[in-house]
Amino acid sequence: MIIYNVTINLDSSIHKNWLEWINNHIRNVLSTGKFTKAVFTRILDERNIGEISYSIQYFAKSKLDLEEYIQKYSGFLKSDGENRFGNKMLVFRTKLELIKEYNLKST
């Protein structure tokens, strides 16, 4: 499994509008059919006053699905956020390969 992690740092002035927008954005990303699910989290780090940070993990079955998403869909979907929020939003993207999941039942 491949995880496409998107970390976003926001200026607090756009927080409310961004939250409304991101929920639709996540649905649009999932509607491409390239991911099986998404997890939306707030980063609990208060070092940068006036900034709010979130992370979204999109789960893809394969590297090919992720690469197809990037080639076919990500340009349009990324530019929508950039056009709306400009320099009040800083985004970092990371591709991760899931090696193993651990839980209380696994050894």
Phi, psi and omega in degrees: 000144180246136178247127176257104184265127179241117179253131184234128172253126184245145165287136184300339181293340181252002189307307184299311180296321180295317179301319177296317182291317188295326179299318175291321180300314179300316177300320179295319178297314180295328181292348176291343181081006183266351180232148180271333179195170175222147176237125184250121183227153172261136179276125183268074182220119185251027181291323183257096181296136181092354177244147177234137184235143178227161174225138176236127176250121176257131184255121179247149179290331186209165174297324180299316178300317179296314180297321177295320176300312182299316183290318188267329192236329192295327181302309180295315183293322178293317184294332178299312178294319179298319180293324182284320191243349174049227185278007176270005180222125177244128187238136174237135180241137181225135175262128182234143174253124179288122179268309181200143174261140177242141172212182184298335182270344182275155180243000000 
